[in-house]
């Protein structure tokens, strides 16, 4: 009789322990599967390069992702996955304000819209960009450090309501700047907050 009771207790203990382990395993698998789920959520970090030559076009447009109309000189270039070189979409850089200094440097207020060819989703930055002359024909452009932590301000599609930050390392060819034409070689490191809403 005692042996049967002990067997039942051991069986009950083993069942409870197995159930607890199963729950822990499920929670861990759920946690890690959230990093890239089947519904198309992209990784939290993206490395993008935008390369090309563009001539500014004065434009007023409504940016759906942030519900705001903006006006400024707009440049358009293609952008690519930095890692594999695949073309991802079209970038619009809208300069809505600029201040030029005696040494030739500039501070610009920009909206940058990434439109992804895959599903027409968009990702929008609002940035303060500092540019510094390297020589007579090239300038270095970076996003002000304090702004680069929170300049991802919205999106549409799979990036709807996102928030995050983006750093920029860019070289601009300004040989034809007087004609409104700029050559772009821009590298964007984008971090999207894990708790973004879709």
C-alpha positions, 0 to 999 in steps of 0.5 A: 500500500505504501509503495503504491502511495509513493508511486502516485506521489512520484508520478504527481511530482513528475507530472507537475515538474514536466508541466512547469518545464513545458510552460517555461519552454513555451514562454521562452520560445514565444519570447524569441519568436517575437524577434521576427514573426511570421507576420512580416515584422522586420528586425529592429536594426537596419543598415541602409545605403542611399546612392545616386545623383538628384536635382532638387525639386520644390515640392509640397506634400502630405506625409501620411505617416505623420499626418503633416504637410511639408514644403521644401526642396526634395531630392530622390535617390534609390536605397539599398540593403548595405549587407547584400546590395539589394535595392529596397526602394526609393528615398525622398529627402525633403529639406524644409529649412537650412542655415549656412555659416561663414565656413561653408557648413550648414545645418538643415532640417529634413524629412526623409521618407523611405518607401519600400518596393516590397510592400509600399511601406514607408519609414519617416525620419525628422532630422537636424543634419549638420554638413561640413565641407571636406574640400571644394566639391564634397561635404560630410553630413551627419545627424546631430547626436542628440537627434539621432536617438529619436528621429524615427517619427512614423511610418505606414504598412509594416512600420505603422506608428514606429518610433526609434532613432537613426544615425547618418554617415554621408558624403555629398558631392556638391560640384553642381550644388549651384544648379541644385544637383547633389550626389549622395552616398549616405549610410543610415543605421536605423534602430526601431524600438522593440515595442513599436505598434503595428 
